């Protein structure tokens, strides 16, 4: 990996736009939501002949389970659902359009055809002390892929796993992550981790003002060159495999890299809790489990889930 772990540096904290964040996975971990249950194996969509993305052997768990050639679909219901229908570790499902894309907490994820890319990869589940870091690692992998692309843009993380890039001097969301666990498969417990990246949308194609696209973040308004999205998928998968290997071998290195790239730290935040209510204060740490630590009102609170808003200074 070289210096990849240290390249996702924390960006400017002023004028960060509001947006929702993803949350994590396994029922045995407080960061985790409901497990995804496979709906039965359905006939897989026809593969697109757009080339594989990053097949090969990587450090850690992925050295034993290399990525399979990516299954590219022009359109699909959901890449996470398709990956779960046959959740082989190393399987990768990619689509240029989803008719029923999944967001966290039952929300949907939508984009016009051919303007975004959705990537779902099946990973062997790490141990319970590391499971909460899987979606955070996926977000960090997207940040590194965007920063080191031939068409690079500055990118930062928003806890826990949103990726922000700049558009006209303000930070907006370009990618979200949804990780879901399947505990009982022939290969053991696995995690389906999905990332949706806005690639080529123009402003009026975005669902909310707080979102942006890779195209808009580059300025000038020109579409991404041919092959850019395929290369981004390949770069993301390599970094995901690398970081998952390091997470198992030396988790503190990954925690440090994540904290360095997390723009939430040091911000005044409002945490909208899943059960209702809001906690406000300053985000002071991401702890060993991946939870966000907030100080405010004379107390320190630890949050394992919730929608975080970065509050602009007065």
C-alpha angles and dihedrals in degrees: 000000000000111000096344092110092062100042099083097081124180111265130212113307101205121098097011109168124238118256144143124267133216126245133211142254143246124082090225092059125067093224089059134093132202116322115249112242116207111246093216126283112291127187108281119241117257112277118244116231093232096122132262122285118229105324108178146092121294137181123283121005093351090061085071095040113037120198113269118228107283118260104227119201127185087212135358138164094248132337091215092053092047092050089050093054089070106011101189112164107252095029116135126195119189130181137180090209137022123200092194106022114178125234127183122282093018096305123137128237116214138175134162114267116282095007100096141027128227119200125188121183129184115226131182105252114253122223122294093261091059103033093095090059096061097088091040090054090050091054091048089050091056090049092053093046092052094044094050099040122117083247094044125182129181110264136182138181129250113202123298106005114322116126118219129196131179126262116179092340098311130099117243135174116266100164141024131190132217118187121187131180130225105194103190117046130135086261094048126248114352137179124222106207117190128191124189116198124190104225116167109006120135118217098271091052094061118096098221137021091243093063129082140171136237088248094056093045091058091058127222095075097249118142119253111270120260111280096022095113093047090052091048090055091050092047092047093050093050092050092045091054092045094049094045088054092051091045089062096040102039110003095177091066090058093045090052093049091049093050091049090054098042112105091189093074111096092016128121102242142184113214113204104206123222092236093048133271132078134251120201132194143094120313103233106167150002105223131217092275094050095256121141118244116209128188119203142126092024093301139094116223131188119217124196096174140013144097111285123206120194105224115217116233114254 
